[in-house]
Amino acid sequence: MSSSSPHRVRKPLRAPGFDYAAPGMYMVTICVHHMEQRFGTVQSGRVLLNDAGRMVMRHWNSIPER
């Protein structure tokens, strides 16, 4: 990559030698632009998912089936 490239080089985020295919607990962080509420809202301490949030939840819950 040339030094004039507008793309930054990111450092690897994976731990060397760690087997990410092994069963275990993992934390997933989803970032949204300008803290926009893309997946629902929080009201009275409860998450109320919108259509996009329900779609993400369906896909997330289907992971063990694969």
Secondary structure, 3 states (H helix, E strand, C coil): CCCCCCCCCCCCCCCCCCCCCCCCCCCCCCCCHHHCCCCEEEECCEEEECHHHHHHHHHHHHHHHC
